[in-house]
């Protein structure tokens, strides 16, 4: 028996990266995945899941749009009655500059998708979980614990998600709903490619070489590694875990000042 057999799992931001990988892993664990994304490419994820002999359905929704999310919840209630798992993964980022230079519209958009979107999805889908219980997994970031330069909106949104997760856990534990957050470090995703450059271009190569030094495990993470953690939190294997934020960053935040590694020849040599 697979861990999530016959469960209904909703995953936002499911078109690429961590969201797509998580949707596929949850489906392999037996869940019927409801894949949500503003992009039509979410249906590519659905196709992969269904072609693999598992179950998925796709929906195009902007998670920052309250009316759209409410309509989605009504539709899913009519079709499935309830959900068991909610993975709030949808998010955007933009290293748009120092705070006095940061465009207000960019700040608002990041907060709307990342933090407001997590709130809206949770607000409208909690009623579909309150009778049977379930698990909510929110996508935070190690940037929610330790800020990055020029990313004030993302830092603030992810920090907000961490405390919002705690609020959800303490308010709905009696309904047997668990809420946890996952805080990835730097993961090989299209979002990271956009911010830092790809494996193929010079800027991206330099970034990844630096990551070998500042990450104790000596590499970037993969979407599948995050997806497996999400599957654990979705399952009864984590039945007494709630209100937590689990960091998955290869050890970066375990180090007081990772930048020191860049000037430590012994560390560099150990990762070659």
C-alpha angles and dihedrals in degrees: 000000000000117000096246100033112161093359121137110228124187117200124185124203087030100151099087145358120006093356095054093044092048093049091052094047093048089050092050087053088059104266124135099234123215102200116203129190140141088231123080088224088081085085088065088062090048091050093052091050095048093045087054090060096258131110130261141148126195134220132183108220137148103227092205091062108090095197092049092050092047091051090049091053091050091049094049091047089054093048102037106013092220145007128228102195131036118188110187099198104141112118145141134204139193127182089213101162144272117330097262089052098040111118111241093220091054091049091050094048093051092048091046096053101034104037106015090043091054090049094048095048091048094045096051098037099045090081088058090057104039097086098049104022123230148168130283119197118189124196110235124157140222082254086071089064102035119025126236124216118265093006102095095142094050092044091051095045094050092046088051091052091055093056093038087057090055090050091052092048096052095042098049106029091103088060088056092250115141122200125195137160131223118214110198124192120211109333128182099255138133088256091058089046089054094050101039109017130260130283089261103052124075097245091050092049091052091049093051092046089054090049090058088063102040095044114073090214089053101232147060119273125248130236090240091059090056091043091055090053089051090051090052091052090046092053134073088253085085096041095137097043118098137141091028134129113211116201118215105182109125090258100301096133092046088073118079095219114007091186089074088069090066091066096040108098092191091059092046092051092049092060099046 
